Amino acid sequence: MDVQLTAAHWVYLAGIFVILVTMALRKNIVVPAVVATFLTALVFSGSIVTGLSSIFNASLVAAKELFNIFLIIAMVTAMLGALRQLGADRLMVAPFRRVMRAGTSSFLVLAAVTYVISLFFWPTPAVPLVGAVLIPVAIRAGLSPLSVGMVIAICGQGMALSSDYIIKVAPGISASAAGVDPDAVADKALVLSLIVGGTALLITYFSQKRTWRTPSPDLLTEWEAEADSGVGEPTSAPDPSGPSGSASTGPVRPQELGQPPALGVAAGTATAVLAPHRDDASTFEVPQSENERRGTAKAFAMLVPLAYLAFIVYLMLGKFTDVVPPLKGGEAAAIVGGIASLVLFAAAASSDKGGFLETTSDHLVDGLVFAFKAMGCVLPIAGFFFIGNPDFAAPILGLSSDAAGPAILFDLVTAVQAHLPQNAFVTSFGILLIGLIAGLDGSGFSGLPLTGALSGALGPAVDVDPATLAAIGQMGNIWSGGGVIIAWSSLIAVAGFARVPVLDLARKCFLPVMAGLVLSTVFAVLVF
């Protein structure tokens, strides 16, 4: 595993260090990422032209890889905008209020539902499902948007995906590279994932509980108004007139502007003011068609959960029976987006029969604007980490399509493992660290072949079961790159539905997750 490090490797490593320091200082990392991309490409190729073009190519490659996340955020946001115009959004979540009445019950229900759906079907369809149905209920019950995002990320992208116990793609990759039984890796990964997730959830519960508020319908309105006032707008210079498009530390909150929450504002849309909420019914004249409108709203409030429930049943039938074919790849996410689009069309036609075509288009555009306004800055950041992955480096560096790109990030990780002392604890934490670093590209499973191979090679030397080391490396790689503590990953989707800045969400998740990873690694060495 001897690796020859070049100047490009050291420049890339310096870029990672600068980005991590910048994140620790709570500053925006777009500029360091772009500069690091330029310098890495320049040093690797020796061409100023390649260096300059890599800035554009990196964001373009990242956009191609992440656009499915942007698109599903846009579709579901557009659907919710149309449902809100009907007043169906509040009716839809009403049944959950019987259980999710306060912060603690909402926290537990949100965690359990997210984990179960993600465990069986991966987090890709789970996040839109939870985002469309349960997030508004949790917000109304008093949970802060940041708490909601943390719970979903920890239980879905973290706890469920890191074990991947049902679908078993991740354990299969790790075991194949380590030369061990996939079931042995899966069993140990399940236990470790529960330790990491349980620790992270416990820390999140006690650290975030002070931010929870008394349940109230007004919390939903306030949450919607915050999103409409500008996702990612700097709190140091709030502007009541709307988003400024500048870099962010968090969304502007109405109470920070000295104003009461605006009622009847559509979340994430530019469509001025929609139908007033029923809570404010005494302040406007009730239209003659109000009974008909309420009936339509009730119909859609039942239709949307039933549609997604039918989707879950279909997934289960495909998974456990031969009645229907199982879904593959990104088909599950595509179906979620398709359902959202059809519901959007039907809701828009019901609320605005004459201008149905224009209203539908407006909602779709507003959804796309919201998705890019909230998550657009992630693209150049992801582009920098993609340049270290051989699967993406070639198009970023302008190499021919049949040329292999440099494995800059993996080379750095491989070089580190050669200097690990022959000790069970040191080796285990070294594998964990390598998994964390390999996950910095935000692509999820990309580092599993590396951590698996290292586990198979190092396990016998330190008298540790290679399956245990492979499970530890799997924890580091997926909790990092799977979308919990890395902002340029599928954490984008979680932040989009919770409507919080993705960098803030990543920072908040970092300490709880790292505490869980350390505890789980110690447990693995002592018990397994």
C-alpha positions in Angstrom: 0.0 0.0 0.0 2.9 2.3 -0.6 1.7 5.7 -1.9 3.8 8.4 -3.5 2.5 11.7 -2.3 2.9 14.6 -4.7 2.6 18.4 -4.3 -1.0 18.1 -5.3 -1.7 15.8 -2.4 -0.2 18.3 0.1 -2.1 21.2 -1.4 -5.3 19.3 -1.1 -4.5 18.3 2.5 -3.8 22.0 3.3 -7.2 22.8 1.7 -9.0 20.3 4.0 -7.2 21.8 7.0 -8.2 25.4 6.1 -11.8 24.4 5.5 -12.0 22.5 8.8 -10.5 25.5 10.7 -12.9 27.9 8.9 -15.8 25.7 9.9 -14.6 25.7 13.5 -14.6 29.5 13.4 -18.2 29.5 12.2 -17.4 31.2 8.9 -18.6 30.4 5.4 -16.3 28.0 3.6 -17.3 28.6 0.0 -14.2 30.8 -0.7 -11.7 28.5 0.9 -13.2 25.6 -1.0 -13.0 27.3 -4.4 -9.5 28.6 -3.8 -8.4 25.1 -2.7 -10.0 23.6 -5.8 -8.1 26.0 -8.0 -4.8 25.4 -6.4 -5.1 21.6 -6.3 -5.9 21.5 -10.0 -3.2 24.0 -10.8 -0.5 22.1 -9.0 -1.7 18.7 -10.3 -1.8 19.8 -14.0 0.7 22.7 -14.0 -1.8 24.6 -16.2 -3.5 27.8 -15.2 -6.2 27.0 -17.8 -7.0 23.7 -16.0 -6.9 25.5 -12.6 -9.4 28.1 -13.7 -11.7 25.7 -15.5 -11.7 23.3 -12.5 -13.6 26.0 -10.5 -16.5 25.7 -12.8 -16.2 22.0 -13.5 -16.1 21.1 -9.8 -19.4 22.9 -9.2 -20.9 21.4 -12.3 -20.0 17.8 -11.3 -21.3 18.5 -7.8 -24.5 19.8 -9.3 -25.0 16.7 -11.4 -24.5 14.5 -8.4 -26.7 16.5 -6.0 -29.4 17.8 -8.3 -31.7 14.9 -7.4 -31.7 16.2 -3.8 -32.4 19.7 -5.0 -35.2 18.6 -7.2 -37.0 16.5 -4.6 -36.8 19.4 -2.1 -38.3 21.7 -4.8 -41.2 19.3 -5.6 -42.2 18.6 -2.1 -41.9 22.3 -1.2 -44.1 23.1 -4.1 -46.6 20.5 -3.1 -46.7 21.9 0.5 -47.2 25.4 -0.9 -50.3 24.2 -2.9 -51.7 22.3 0.2 -51.1 25.4 2.3 -53.1 27.5 -0.1 -56.0 25.1 0.4 -55.5 25.0 4.1 -55.0 21.2 3.9 -51.5 21.4 5.5 -52.9 21.9 9.0 -55.7 19.4 8.6 -53.2 16.8 7.4 -51.1 16.9 10.6 -54.0 17.1 13.0 -54.2 13.3 13.8 -50.5 13.3 14.9 -51.2 16.0 17.5 -52.8 13.4 19.7 -49.4 11.8 20.1 -47.0 14.6 19.3 -48.5 17.0 21.9 -45.2 18.3 23.3 -41.5 18.4 22.7 -40.5 15.0 24.2 -43.3 13.0 22.6 -42.6 14.6 19.2 -38.8 14.0 19.6 -39.4 10.3 20.2 -42.0 9.8 17.5 -39.9 11.6 14.9 -36.9 9.6 15.8 -38.7 6.2 15.7 -40.5 6.8 12.4 -37.4 8.2 10.7 -35.3 5.2 11.8 -37.8 2.5 10.8 -38.4 4.0 7.4 -34.7 4.6 6.7 -33.7 1.2 7.9 -36.0 -0.6 5.5 -35.8 1.8 2.5 -32.7 4.0 3.1 -33.0 7.7 4.1 -33.6 8.9 0.5 -37.4 8.4 0.5 -37.6 8.7 4.3 -36.6 12.4 4.5 -39.3 13.6 2.1 -41.9 11.4 3.7 -41.1 12.7 7.2 -40.6 16.2 5.9 -44.0 16.3 4.3 -46.0 14.8 7.1 -44.2 14.9 10.5 -42.0 18.0 10.5 -44.9 20.5 10.6 -46.4 18.6 13.5 -43.1 18.6 15.4 -42.7 22.3 14.9 -46.2 22.9 16.1 -45.5 20.8 19.2 -42.7 23.1 20.2 -39.5 21.5 18.7 -37.1 23.9 17.2 -36.3 23.5 13.5 -32.7 22.7 14.3 -33.8 20.0 16.8 -36.0 18.5 14.1 -33.1 18.4 11.6 -30.7 16.8 14.1 -33.2 14.0 15.0 -33.9 13.2 11.3 -30.2 13.2 10.4 -29.1 11.2 13.3 -31.8 8.5 13.0 -31.9 8.3 9.2 -28.6 9.2 7.5 -26.7 8.1 10.7 -28.2 5.3 12.7 -30.1 3.5 10.0 -27.7 4.0 7.1 -24.5 3.2 9.0 -25.8 -0.3 9.8 -27.8 -0.8 6.6 -28.9 -4.0 8.3 -31.9 -4.7 6.1 -30.6 -3.9 2.6 -27.0 -4.8 3.6 -25.2 -2.9 0.8 -22.7 -1.3 3.2 -21.9 -4.4 5.2 -21.4 -6.3 1.9 -18.9 -3.8 0.6 -17.0 -3.7 3.9 -17.0 -7.5 4.3 -15.9 -8.1 0.7 -12.9 -5.8 1.0 -12.0 -7.3 4.4 -12.5 -10.9 3.4 -15.0 -11.7 6.1 -18.6 -12.8 6.4 -21.1 -9.9 5.5 -23.5 -11.0 8.3 -20.7 -10.7 10.9 -20.0 -7.1 9.8 -23.8 -6.4 9.7 -24.4 -7.7 13.2 -21.6 -5.7 14.7 -22.4 -2.6 12.7 -26.0 -2.8 14.0 -24.9 -2.8 17.6 -22.4 0.0 17.0 -24.9 2.1 15.1 -27.4 1.9 18.0 -24.7 3.0 20.4 -23.6 6.0 18.3 -27.2 6.9 17.5 -28.4 6.5 21.1 -25.6 8.6 22.4 -26.1 11.3 19.9 -29.9 11.4 20.5 -29.4 11.6 24.2 -26.9 14.5 23.9 -29.2 16.2 21.4 -32.2 15.8 23.7 -30.6 17.5 26.7 -28.7 20.1 24.7 -31.7 21.2 22.6 -34.5 20.9 25.1 -33.9 24.4 26.3 -34.8 25.7 22.8 -38.2 24.0 22.7 -41.3 26.1 23.2 -44.9 25.8 24.4 -47.0 24.0 21.7 -48.9 26.4 19.6 -50.3 26.7 16.0 -48.5 30.0 15.8 -45.1 28.2 15.8 -46.0 26.8 12.4 -46.7 30.2 11.0 -43.5 31.6 12.5 -41.5 28.8 11.0 -43.1 29.5 7.6 -42.4 33.2 7.9 -38.8 32.6 8.8 -38.3 30.5 5.6 -40.0 33.2 3.5 -37.9 35.9 5.0 -34.8 34.3 3.7 -33.0 31.0 4.3 -29.4 31.6 5.1 -29.8 35.4 5.7 -27.3 36.9 8.2 -28.8 37.6 11.6 -26.3 40.4 12.2 -28.0 42.6 9.6 -31.6 41.6 9.3 -33.7 43.0 6.5 -37.5 42.8 6.9 -38.0 43.3 3.2 -36.8 39.9 2.2 -33.7 37.8 1.4 -30.5 39.6 0.6 -28.8 36.5 -0.8 -25.7 37.0 1.3 -23.7 34.4 3.2 -25.3 33.1 6.4 -25.2 32.2 10.0 -28.9 31.5 10.2 -32.3 32.6 9.1 -33.8 35.8 10.2 -36.4 35.3 12.9 -39.5 37.6 13.1 -39.0 38.1 16.9 -35.4 39.4 16.1 -36.9 42.0 13.9 -39.2 43.2 16.6 -42.3 42.1 14.7 -45.0 39.6 15.4 -44.9 36.5 13.2 -46.6 37.2 9.8 -49.7 35.1 9.3 -50.6 33.5 6.1 -47.2 33.6 4.5 -46.1 30.8 2.3 -43.0 29.0 3.3 -40.2 29.1 0.8 -42.3 30.8 -1.9 -42.4 34.2 -3.5 -46.2 34.1 -3.9 -47.0 37.0 -1.7 -49.8 36.1 0.7 -51.9 33.0 0.4 -55.2 32.3 2.0 -55.3 33.4 5.6 -55.0 30.7 8.2 -58.1 29.6 10.0 -56.6 30.7 13.3 -57.1 34.3 12.0 -60.6 33.7 10.7 -62.2 36.5 12.6 -60.2 39.2 10.8 -61.4 38.5 7.2 -64.7 38.0 5.4 -65.6 34.3 5.0 -66.1 33.6 1.3 -69.3 32.0 0.2 -67.5 28.9 -1.0 -65.9 28.3 2.4 -67.7 25.0 3.1 -66.7 23.7 -0.3 -63.1 24.8 0.3 -63.0 23.1 3.7 -64.3 19.9 2.1 -61.6 20.0 -0.5 -58.9 20.7 2.2 -60.1 17.7 4.2 -60.0 15.5 1.1 -56.4 16.5 0.4 -55.5 16.1 4.0 -56.5 12.5 3.8 -55.2 11.9 0.2 -51.5 12.9 0.9 -50.8 10.6 3.9 -52.7 7.8 2.1 -50.7 8.2 -1.0 -47.4 8.0 0.9 -48.7 5.1 3.0 -49.5 3.2 -0.2 -46.0 4.0 -1.4 -44.6 2.5 1.8 -46.8 -0.6 1.4 -45.5 -1.0 -2.2 -41.9 -0.7 -1.0 -42.5 -3.4 1.6 -44.2 -5.7 -0.9 -41.3 -5.3 -3.2 -38.8 -5.9 -0.4 -40.4 -9.0 1.2 -42.6 -10.6 -1.5 -42.7 -11.3 -5.2 -46.1 -9.5 -5.7 -44.4 -6.4 -7.2 -40.8 -5.9 -8.4 -38.5 -4.3 -5.9 -37.4 -0.7 -6.5 -33.8 -0.2 -7.5 -31.3 2.7 -7.2 -33.0 6.1 -7.0 -36.4 4.8 -8.0 -37.8 5.3 -4.5 -36.8 9.0 -4.4 -38.2 9.5 -7.9 -41.6 8.0 -6.9 -41.7 10.4 -3.9 -41.1 13.3 -6.3 -43.7 12.0 -8.7 -46.4 11.7 -6.0 -45.6 15.2 -4.8 -45.9 16.6 -8.4 -49.3 14.9 -9.0 -50.6 16.1 -5.6 -49.4 19.6 -6.5 -51.3 19.6 -9.8 -54.5 18.4 -8.2 -54.3 20.8 -5.2 -53.5 23.8 -7.5 -56.5 22.8 -9.8 -58.8 22.6 -6.7 -57.8 26.0 -5.3 -57.5 27.9 -8.5 -59.5 26.3 -11.3 -59.2 29.3 -13.7 -55.4 29.9 -13.3 -54.5 26.3 -12.6 -51.7 26.1 -15.1 -50.0 29.4 -14.0 -50.4 28.6 -10.3 -48.8 25.2 -10.7 -45.9 26.7 -12.5 -45.5 29.4 -9.9 -45.3 26.8 -7.1 -42.7 24.7 -9.0 -40.5 27.8 -9.6 -40.9 28.8 -6.0 -39.8 25.4 -4.9 -36.7 25.5 -7.1 -35.9 28.9 -5.9 -36.2 27.8 -2.3 -34.0 24.7 -2.9 -31.2 26.7 -4.5 -31.5 29.6 -2.1 -31.1 27.3 0.8 -28.5 24.8 -0.6 -26.8 26.4 -3.6 -23.6 27.4 -1.7 -23.0 23.7 -1.1 -22.0 23.0 -4.7 -18.6 24.6 -4.8 -17.8 23.0 -1.4 -18.8 19.5 -2.6 -16.8 20.2 -5.8 -13.5 20.5 -3.8 -14.0 17.2 -2.1 -15.1 15.5 -5.3 -11.7 16.4 -6.8 -10.1 14.1 -4.3 -12.3 11.1 -5.5 -11.1 9.2 -8.6 -14.7 8.7 -9.7 -15.2 12.5 -10.1 -11.7 13.9 -10.5 -11.3 13.3 -14.2 -14.1 15.6 -15.5 -13.1 18.2 -12.9 -9.5 18.2 -14.1 -10.5 18.1 -17.8 -9.2 14.6 -18.4 -10.5 12.4 -21.1 -13.6 10.3 -20.3 -11.6 7.0 -20.4 -8.8 8.4 -18.2 -8.6 7.4 -14.5 -8.7 10.4 -12.2 -6.2 10.8 -9.3 -7.3 9.3 -6.0 -5.9 12.2 -4.0 -8.0 11.8 -0.9 -7.7 8.0 -0.7 -3.9 8.3 -1.3 -3.7 10.5 1.8 -5.7 8.1 3.9 -3.6 5.1 2.8 -0.4 7.0 3.6 -1.7 7.6 7.1 -2.4 4.0 8.0 1.3 3.0 7.4 2.2 5.0 10.5 -0.4 3.5 12.9 1.2 1.7 15.9 0.4 -2.0 16.4 -2.1 -1.6 19.2 -5.8 -2.6 19.3 -7.1 0.7 20.5 -4.8 2.8 18.3 -5.6 0.7 15.3 -9.3 0.8 15.9 -9.4 4.6 16.4 -7.1 4.9 13.3 -9.6 3.0 11.2 -12.3 5.2 12.6 -10.4 8.3 11.7 -9.6 7.0 8.2 -13.3 6.3 7.7 -14.2 9.8 8.8 -11.7 11.4 6.5 -12.7 9.1 3.6 -16.3 10.3 4.1 -15.3 13.9 3.5 -16.3 13.7 -0.1 -19.9 13.3 1.1 -20.7 10.4 -1.2 -21.7 7.9 1.5 -20.2 4.5 0.8 -17.1 5.5 -1.2 -14.6 4.9 1.6 -15.9 1.4 2.6 -13.6 -0.5 0.2 -10.6 1.3 1.8 -11.6 0.8 5.4 -12.6 -2.8 4.7 -9.2 -3.6 3.0 -7.3 -1.9 5.9 -9.3 -3.9 8.4 -8.5 -7.2 6.7 -4.8 -6.3 6.6 -4.5 -4.9 10.1 -6.9 -7.0 12.2 -4.7 -10.1 12.5 -1.6 -8.0 13.3 -3.3 -6.5 16.4 -5.4 -9.5 17.4 -8.7 -7.8 16.5 -11.5 -9.5 14.5 -11.3 -7.9 11.0 -15.1 -7.8 11.0 -15.0 -5.6 14.0 -12.5 -3.2 12.4 -14.6 -3.2 9.2 -17.7 -2.3 11.3 -15.8 0.6 13.0 -14.6 1.9 9.7 -18.1 1.7 8.3 -19.4 3.8 11.2 -16.8 6.5 10.6 -17.3 6.6 6.8 -21.1 6.7 6.8 -21.7 8.9 9.8 -19.4 11.3 8.1 -20.1 11.0 4.4 -23.6 9.6 4.7 -25.1 12.9 5.7 -24.8 13.8 9.4 -21.7 15.8 10.0 -20.7 16.8 6.5 -22.7 19.6 5.0 -22.1 18.8 1.3 -23.9 15.4 1.5 -27.5 14.3 1.7 -27.7 16.4 4.9 -28.7 19.0 2.4 -32.1 17.4 2.1 -32.6 17.3 5.8 -31.7 20.9 6.2 -34.0 21.8 3.3 -37.1 20.3 4.8 -36.3 21.5 8.3 -35.5 24.9 6.8 -32.3 25.6 8.7 -28.8 26.4 7.3 -27.1 23.2 6.4 -23.7 24.3 7.8 -25.4 25.1 11.2 -27.0 21.7 11.2 -23.7 20.0 10.5 -21.9 21.9 13.3 -24.7 21.0 15.8 -24.5 17.3 14.9 -20.7 17.1 15.1 -20.1 16.8 18.9 -23.0 14.4 19.7 -22.0 12.1 16.8 -18.3 12.2 17.6 -19.1 11.4 21.3 -21.1 8.4 20.1 -18.4 7.2 17.7 -15.7 7.3 20.4 -18.0 5.4 22.8 -18.9 2.8 20.2 -15.3 2.2 19.2 -14.2 1.7 22.9 -17.2 -0.7 23.2 -16.1 -2.6 20.1 -12.6 -3.1 21.3 -13.5 -4.2 24.8 -16.6 -6.4 24.0 -16.3 -7.8 20.4 
